[in-house]
Amino acid sequence: MTGSYRWVILTTGAVGAGSFAALRMGLPALGPAVRSEYGLTLGQVGLAFAAVAVGGMLTLVAWGALTDRIGERPVMATGLAGCAVALVGAALAPTYPALLAALFAAGMLGCSATGASGRAVMGWFAR
């Protein structure tokens, strides 16, 4: 089981990290719709999308430390579930400040997949 289970770990890590990458890289495709919905300038749209990156940047080390303390599974599951909830909040945000807050929270929570997936894969595969 150990031989095949490591591929499950690799797949899970790749899907988790890919999900967060899809958020960060795919969100700008929604720029025109976000701009139209909230009546924003290009700078405001850029700030909204940067909120995801800033949220992730501010929490990356903390997620790594938590991963070392409690393990990859709870960190990745909790973080990505929280990110999904934050994205629902962003989709339903009635105002621009609420959108910024939700995207910032999505970045903070989704970043859990970055460190946790890397640690999981490194733990199951030899150099």
C-alpha positions in Angstrom: 0.0 0.0 0.0 2.8 2.4 0.7 4.0 2.3 -2.9 0.7 3.2 -4.4 -0.4 5.5 -1.5 2.4 7.9 -2.3 0.8 8.5 -5.7 -2.4 9.4 -4.0 -0.5 11.9 -1.8 1.1 13.3 -5.0 -2.2 13.6 -6.7 -3.9 15.2 -3.7 -1.0 17.7 -3.3 -1.1 18.6 -6.9 -4.9 19.1 -7.0 -4.7 21.2 -3.8 -1.9 23.4 -5.0 -3.4 23.6 -8.5 -6.7 24.7 -7.0 -5.1 27.7 -5.3 -3.0 28.4 -8.4 -6.2 28.4 -10.5 -7.7 31.0 -8.2 -4.6 33.3 -8.4 -4.1 32.9 -12.1 -7.7 32.6 -13.2 -9.2 35.4 -11.3 -7.9 38.1 -13.7 -10.0 36.6 -16.4 -13.0 37.9 -14.5 -11.6 41.4 -14.5 -14.1 42.9 -16.9 -17.1 41.4 -15.1 -15.8 42.5 -11.7 -15.1 46.0 -13.0 -18.6 46.2 -14.5 -20.4 44.7 -11.5 -18.9 47.1 -8.9 -18.2 50.1 -11.2 -14.5 50.0 -10.5 -11.4 51.6 -12.1 -8.6 49.4 -13.4 -6.6 50.2 -10.3 -9.3 49.1 -8.0 -9.7 45.8 -10.0 -5.9 45.3 -9.7 -6.1 45.9 -6.0 -8.9 43.3 -5.6 -6.8 40.7 -7.4 -3.7 41.7 -5.5 -5.6 41.1 -2.2 -5.4 37.3 -2.9 -1.6 37.4 -3.3 -1.1 39.7 -0.3 -3.2 37.4 1.9 -1.2 34.4 0.8 2.1 36.2 1.3 1.2 37.2 4.8 0.3 33.7 5.9 2.6 31.4 4.0 5.2 31.0 6.8 2.4 30.5 9.4 0.8 27.8 7.4 4.2 26.1 7.1 4.7 26.2 10.8 1.2 24.8 11.4 1.9 22.0 8.9 5.0 21.1 10.8 3.0 21.0 14.1 -0.2 19.2 13.1 0.4 17.7 9.7 -0.5 18.2 6.1 -4.0 16.7 6.0 -5.7 19.0 8.5 -3.9 22.1 7.2 -4.7 21.5 3.6 -8.3 20.4 4.3 -9.1 23.3 6.6 -7.3 25.9 4.5 -8.9 24.9 1.2 -12.3 24.6 2.8 -12.0 28.0 4.3 -10.8 29.4 0.9 -13.9 27.9 -0.7 -16.1 29.6 1.9 -14.3 32.9 1.4 -14.8 32.6 -2.4 -18.5 32.1 -1.9 -18.3 35.3 0.2 -16.5 37.1 -2.7 -19.1 35.9 -5.2 -21.9 37.3 -2.9 -20.1 40.4 -1.8 -22.5 43.4 -1.9 -19.8 46.1 -1.9 -16.2 46.6 -3.0 -14.8 46.5 0.5 -16.6 43.2 1.1 -15.1 41.9 -2.1 -11.6 43.0 -1.0 -12.0 41.3 2.4 -13.3 38.1 0.9 -10.5 37.9 -1.6 -7.9 38.7 1.0 -9.3 35.9 3.2 -9.3 33.5 0.3 -5.6 34.2 -0.3 -4.8 33.8 3.4 -6.7 30.4 3.6 -5.8 29.0 0.2 -2.1 29.5 0.7 -2.3 26.5 3.1 -2.1 24.3 0.1 1.2 25.6 -1.0 3.3 24.5 2.0 1.2 21.5 3.0 1.2 19.9 -0.4 4.9 20.4 -0.8 5.7 18.9 2.6 3.4 16.0 1.9 5.1 15.1 -1.4 8.6 15.6 0.0 7.7 13.2 2.9 6.5 10.4 0.6 9.1 10.5 -2.1 12.8 9.9 -1.8 15.4 12.3 -3.1 
